[in-house]
Amino acid sequence: MQTVNIHDAKTHFSRLVDAAAGGEEIIIAKAGKPAAKLVPIRHDRSPRRFGGLKGKVKIADDFDAPLPEDLIAAFEGR
């Protein structure tokens, strides 16, 4: 892990981004104190499993029924 000050980070930003994309973590310091971390993006490459929640989620039969008038009035500030 490398630490650079803000001025050097601005000057060499493109190089630092390339290093982070290659897996390196870079600490950016302000007045010698760590202020931010530049890290690579980790992509989740695992395949999605469709139907993973089947049987675990229940949607009420009246899910899309109109709301009661008093509740609509409360949302509208009446």
Secondary structure by P-SEA (a helix, b strand, c coil): cccccaaaaaaaaaaaaaaaaabbbbbbbccccccbbbbcccccccccccccccccccccccccccccaaaaaaaacc
